[in-house]
Amino acid sequence: MVAAVHFYATSTDQEHLLDHLGEPDEVTLRPWPVVASPAIVLSREDALSSGQIMVVSRALGPPVVIREGDPAMAGPSKARVFNRLNWERLKPKATEALVDSNASPVLLWTPATQGPDGLGSGTIGSQADSMSAVSKDYERWVNRTMGWVRRKGTRVWGLEPQHQRSDLDLRRTDVTTVYALPDALRSLEGGTPGH
């Protein structure tokens, strides 16, 4: 089961998230889902301007990769169908492969955005069907990371009416629970719209 927490964040908030994760000493930031050899490591600045980032823990190990013809590409399961679709869509080069999200101890981080039209929400979590199948340490790391966002953030949107901040200009049509990290919350409370 995919697990992620959704949040509004400014670049300052996301710097704090990366500090919490221990970047650059304990984790590295890499492009998602294509894994190059040798590995491409992104700076914080490059990561913040990217659509999807793989957070790799030095303690938990590198991503597991899949290539055309690997068992993770064969069969009717949803994950394997998506692996084949991604392979066809992204067309990795000979020195590239795809991350196997069901075997890799990595986080998928979609940075939140901040621009003239307001704040766009981001996410961080796991794409594994079963985090514990990757490893118990990995499952704990994912849960700690998502827990940090929940503890530091304020719930501003969700299914229940009491979780929807009517005083904020939130232009959402979903029912996903969304948190606002401290700097983003100040911005939202100051009238910045959230998308």
Steps between C-alpha positions, in 0.01 A plus 500: 500500500638840403540728803558874484429819688386809307613846605536866413853628554721790409864451406587578864267225623649254253853595610391400853362171365832428328686591820279252686581231242871570540575618148781493380676283761235235567295517179556596140251643252470338157262519204191273506432245343795467263821385671819586313837327531701668637236647732390861455487681834300822509564811706218630718444782255474262203274264696262780602449588134443138392169320473583176680798415717634174638634535855764233557614412851866408534410273795230308314684461170461592135190463286435162340472541126309318230573465133307368206447125541540498880238305699363831638391576141316172436152403605161658551545670840432873513862581592638294213260658250609846617866395473445402136305819426772713660769316305318564172427864587844594637715286268805469731842504335747212527656660810161552667237289673177560692468500876315195630273672751394165649858405590680833550543661843442850362253782547315670218490874564298733279605847617229749584502808277481872564434750222302806395175300491548367856613182669476155343502198728775240501530147635753271661471128567541155352386348173547143627197273505632375837757709685570218747581269206784738410619497864376584848765775526371650176140492625607678821691765301203573274264523798741727692531730199125524444453542876742795499286679239184432702659619826655814352200576281145611560216314333330746265300275267332162508184298472348615828362858509691570823824431309425761234621846592226722360707810587762399241480535122540131419398415144479125523243254374640187665445359849865415569627606841747786450730658758663843488852526636564811714627750241238388248228532764603861564486564126157338468372695799631816333273439200718295264282245319571129524448266206 
